[in-house]
Amino acid sequence: MEELKNRKMLGIIGGMGPEASCYFYENVIAHTKAEKDQEHIDMVLLSHASMPDRTEAIRTGDDTHLINLLCNDARTLETLGASNIAITCNTSHYFYKHIQNAVKIPVINMIQESVNYAVHRYDNVKRVGIMATDGTIGSKIYHKACRKAGVTPVQPSAERQADVMSLIYDDIKAGKSGDRAKFDRVVSEFMRKGCDVIILACTELSVFKGKHEVASICLDAMDVLVEESIRRSGAEYVE
């Protein structure tokens, strides 16, 4: 019981998309060492499905409303007693500084944590492929994190990026299981470009991975966020 006193509540800004948030929640439960209800961590999931599209906001620069919503959600979670905040959307991390500045509690930086994981838990990493939305790719948030960590970021060709966007929007966000051929074409291109790790940098791709077997070279940013969330909440992470 003594160790349970050190537990911290996790706040989650979700709904981007809803299935990805559900997948995150299920995986936090699945990877927390617990033999009864009381040994799991307390969580508050704010599933803000009506949140404006993040890629569109970055593309157009019309982001004031989106930033206000993200910051208000963070403040709500802080008010409800969360000690850390996880955001189950890679693209939203383009606005990370705004969100972090809006609250006094830590907001887990999924981008930085994922790149650090790739560099330190894979062998001799030099080139990192980034499979993500146009918004994430265009914002260069993973590119900057990779360069900061001393590795080279690699993005798909325009043709393969179209495959990624179709897989995310036409398939997963539309409730489909995902076209395996699209995914495999992107992975094959990354491997031809000499990538040592491929980061699945969109939570819809995490949902895809949950339904399909993927190569060991693929690192799911959602998995990193799950592990970091559990550890920061004072619980033990299990594979």
JOWOCOR-V826406 format. One record per residue. N is the residue number from 1. SS is DSSP state (~ for helix, > for strand, _ for the rest). PHI is phi in whole degrees, 0 to 359 (none if undefined). BURIAL is # if it has 16 or more other C-alpha atoms within 10 Angstrom, else .. Layout:
BEGIN
N,SS,PHI,BURIAL  N,SS,PHI,BURIAL
END
This chain:
BEGIN
1,_,none,.  2,_,299,.  3,~,291,.  4,~,291,.  5,~,292,.  6,~,271,.  7,_,289,#  8,_,236,#  9,_,285,#  10,>,261,#  11,>,261,#  12,>,232,#  13,>,268,#  14,>,236,#  15,_,87,#  16,_,239,#  17,_,266,#  18,~,301,#  19,~,294,#  20,~,294,#  21,~,294,#  22,~,298,#  23,~,298,#  24,~,297,#  25,~,302,#  26,~,298,.  27,~,284,.  28,~,299,#  29,~,296,.  30,~,296,.  31,_,254,#  32,>,267,#  33,_,289,#  34,_,202,#  35,_,246,.  36,_,204,.  37,~,309,.  38,~,292,.  39,~,267,#  40,_,277,#  41,_,273,#  42,_,282,.  43,>,223,#  44,>,239,#  45,>,257,#  46,>,259,#  47,>,270,#  48,_,267,#  49,_,294,.  50,_,277,.  51,_,304,.  52,_,303,.  53,_,298,#  54,~,289,#  55,~,299,#  56,~,296,.  57,~,296,#  58,~,291,#  59,~,295,.  60,~,269,.  61,_,81,.  62,_,273,.  63,_,240,#  64,~,300,.  65,~,296,.  66,~,299,#  67,~,301,#  68,~,298,.  69,~,294,.  70,~,298,#  71,~,293,#  72,~,296,.  73,~,297,#  74,~,298,#  75,~,296,#  76,~,299,#  77,~,295,#  78,~,297,#  79,~,297,.  80,_,281,.  81,_,105,#  82,_,294,#  83,_,259,#  84,>,217,#  85,>,235,#  86,>,249,#  87,>,245,#  88,_,272,#  89,_,204,#  90,_,297,#  91,~,299,#  92,~,300,#  93,~,290,#  94,~,300,#  95,~,259,#  96,~,305,#  97,~,298,.  98,~,298,.  99,~,293,#  100,~,296,#  101,~,291,.  102,_,278,#  103,_,225,#  104,_,264,.  105,_,269,#  106,>,291,#  107,>,256,#  108,_,294,#  109,_,269,#  110,~,300,#  111,~,293,#  112,~,296,#  113,~,295,#  114,~,292,#  115,~,294,#  116,~,299,#  117,~,299,.  118,~,300,#  119,~,288,#  120,~,265,.  121,~,249,.  122,_,249,.  123,_,275,.  124,_,49,.  125,_,280,#  126,_,236,#  127,>,232,#  128,>,240,#  129,>,279,#  130,>,239,#  131,>,257,#  132,_,203,#  133,_,291,#  134,~,303,#  135,~,296,#  136,~,293,#  137,~,297,#  138,~,293,#  139,~,286,#  140,_,66,.  141,~,295,#  142,~,284,#  143,~,302,#  144,~,295,#  145,~,295,#  146,~,295,#  147,~,296,.  148,~,297,.  149,_,273,#  150,_,85,.  151,_,237,#  152,>,267,#  153,>,280,#  154,>,230,#  155,>,248,#  156,_,291,#  157,_,295,.  158,~,301,.  159,~,294,.  160,~,287,#  161,~,296,#  162,~,297,#  163,~,297,#  164,~,299,#  165,~,296,#  166,~,294,#  167,~,298,#  168,~,287,#  169,~,271,.  170,~,281,.  171,~,255,#  172,~,295,#  173,_,295,#  174,_,271,.  175,_,88,.  176,_,266,.  177,_,283,#  178,_,106,#  179,_,279,#  180,~,299,.  181,~,297,.  182,~,298,#  183,~,300,#  184,~,296,.  185,~,297,.  186,~,292,#  187,~,300,#  188,~,299,.  189,~,295,#  190,~,301,#  191,~,293,.  192,~,295,.  193,_,278,.  194,_,82,.  195,_,289,#  196,_,270,#  197,>,218,#  198,>,240,#  199,>,273,#  200,>,280,#  201,_,259,#  202,_,211,#  203,~,291,#  204,~,292,#  205,~,290,#  206,~,295,#  207,~,297,#  208,~,302,#  209,~,298,#  210,~,291,.  211,~,251,.  212,_,225,.  213,_,283,.  214,_,236,.  215,_,295,.  216,_,295,.  217,_,290,#  218,>,274,#  219,>,252,#  220,>,272,#  221,~,300,#  222,~,296,#  223,~,299,#  224,~,296,#  225,~,296,#  226,~,299,#  227,~,299,#  228,~,296,#  229,~,296,#  230,~,295,#  231,~,295,.  232,~,291,#  233,_,273,#  234,_,86,#  235,_,255,#  236,_,261,#  237,>,274,#  238,_,234,.  239,_,295,.
END
